[in-house]
Amino acid sequence: MELEKAINERRSVRGYKKAPVSRETLEKVLKLATRAISAENTQPWEIAVLGGETLRNIAAANVQSFLAGEKPDLAESTFDGVYRQRRIGIGKKLFAAMDIAREDKEKRLWWSSRGFGFFDAPAAFIIYMDKSLGQESIFDIGCLAQNICLAAMEYGLGTCVEIQAVMYQQGLRRFLDIPEDKVPIMGVAIGYPDESFAANGVRSDRAELCENVRWYGFD
Ligand SMILES: Cc1cc2nc3c(=O)[nH]c(=O)nc-3n(C[C@H](O)[C@H](O)[C@H](O)COP(=O)(O)O)c2cc1C
């Protein structure tokens, strides 16, 4: 797939076909994605690839913790100001696509729970790193995650990067062999997109460059 097209057409996929993704295909995605840049080529990412019963068990435990109102080990950021506005912007688009009314608490809860359940994707990655590492390494993991999202498209796959996947860290540790000196940073759901799933048709907005970019030494 052409790079410009892939970057432009990538979107978070929150509804997947049931079709499994083969280990071979996931390996191809990871092989390509791990060409990502990293500070001093440290490649700080460690990746747990989840599928089958393990994924279903983790998804079920996550959803159960969320619906029981358990306090997550890792909280979502509270975004203020312009960040809050942008967050509300994408939320409104997704709720409109899914026909979820503002006051419909039950449906909103169901929608949130889907993220904790990896959106019923047939596979997922949990990306973790050594606790001793710092800012550069978290940045590197972001670069890897973006590469995963783009590389996946080469194989007809969709993805959703998600903090919800790693918010119940102790729950993850019950199922995965993640040593205590490592910390899960982010999850990525992956699978073949269900194009009939309304939220997958949402195109997120981007600020005009003049909002975020300052030029120095240019006319
Ligand atoms: C660090 C990070 C964490 C995210 N966490 C979640 C999440 O927990 N649940 C979710 O539905 N989407 C999550 N997303 C997806 C974003 O909401 C999405 O990328 C953003 O709204 C832009 O939409 P797009 O990916 O379709 O362009 C996350 C994305 C990033 C980069």
The ligand as an SDF file (V2000), in Angstrom:
LIG
                    3D

 31 33  0  0  0  0  0  0  0  0999 V2000
   -2.0840    6.5330   23.3490 C   0  0  0  0  0  0  0  0  0  0  0  0
   -3.4400    6.2150   22.7820 C   0  0  0  0  0  0  0  0  0  0  0  0
   -4.3960    5.6460   23.5960 C   0  0  0  0  0  0  0  0  0  0  0  0
   -5.6660    5.3480   23.0850 C   0  0  0  0  0  0  0  0  0  0  0  0
   -6.5770    4.7170   23.8850 N   0  0  0  0  0  0  0  0  0  0  0  0
   -7.8010    4.3970   23.3710 C   0  0  0  0  0  0  0  0  0  0  0  0
   -8.7280    3.6650   24.1620 C   0  0  0  0  0  0  0  0  0  0  0  0
   -8.4450    3.2710   25.2910 O   0  0  0  0  0  0  0  0  0  0  0  0
   -9.9520    3.3930   23.6260 N   0  0  0  0  0  0  0  0  0  0  0  0
  -10.2840    3.7760   22.3530 C   0  0  0  0  0  0  0  0  0  0  0  0
  -11.4190    3.4960   21.9250 O   0  0  0  0  0  0  0  0  0  0  0  0
   -9.4080    4.4500   21.5690 N   0  0  0  0  0  0  0  0  0  0  0  0
   -8.1730    4.7480   22.0400 C   0  0  0  0  0  0  0  0  0  0  0  0
   -7.2610    5.3980   21.2550 N   0  0  0  0  0  0  0  0  0  0  0  0
   -7.6040    5.7670   19.8650 C   0  0  0  0  0  0  0  0  0  0  0  0
   -7.8270    7.2830   19.7600 C   0  0  0  0  0  0  0  0  0  0  0  0
   -9.0500    7.6090   20.3550 O   0  0  0  0  0  0  0  0  0  0  0  0
   -7.7840    7.6720   18.2710 C   0  0  0  0  0  0  0  0  0  0  0  0
   -6.5080    7.4230   17.7670 O   0  0  0  0  0  0  0  0  0  0  0  0
   -8.1120    9.1450   18.0640 C   0  0  0  0  0  0  0  0  0  0  0  0
   -9.4260    9.4390   18.4820 O   0  0  0  0  0  0  0  0  0  0  0  0
   -7.9750    9.5370   16.6020 C   0  0  0  0  0  0  0  0  0  0  0  0
   -8.8120    8.7390   15.8050 O   0  0  0  0  0  0  0  0  0  0  0  0
   -8.2470    7.8420   14.6200 P   0  0  0  0  0  0  0  0  0  0  0  0
   -7.2660    6.8800   15.2040 O   0  0  0  0  0  0  0  0  0  0  0  0
   -9.4470    7.1420   14.0600 O   0  0  0  0  0  0  0  0  0  0  0  0
   -7.5980    8.7760   13.6420 O   0  0  0  0  0  0  0  0  0  0  0  0
   -5.9830    5.6740   21.7370 C   0  0  0  0  0  0  0  0  0  0  0  0
   -4.9800    6.2180   20.9150 C   0  0  0  0  0  0  0  0  0  0  0  0
   -3.7310    6.4740   21.4290 C   0  0  0  0  0  0  0  0  0  0  0  0
   -2.6860    7.0410   20.5030 C   0  0  0  0  0  0  0  0  0  0  0  0
  1  2  1  0
  2  3  1  0
  2 30  2  0
  3  4  2  0
  4  5  1  0
  4 28  1  0
  5  6  2  0
  6  7  1  0
  6 13  1  0
  7  8  2  0
  7  9  1  0
  9 10  1  0
 10 11  2  0
 10 12  1  0
 12 13  2  0
 13 14  1  0
 14 15  1  0
 14 28  1  0
 15 16  1  0
 16 17  1  0
 16 18  1  0
 18 19  1  0
 18 20  1  0
 20 21  1  0
 20 22  1  0
 22 23  1  0
 23 24  1  0
 24 25  2  0
 24 26  1  0
 24 27  1  0
 28 29  2  0
 29 30  1  0
 30 31  1  0
M  END
$$$$
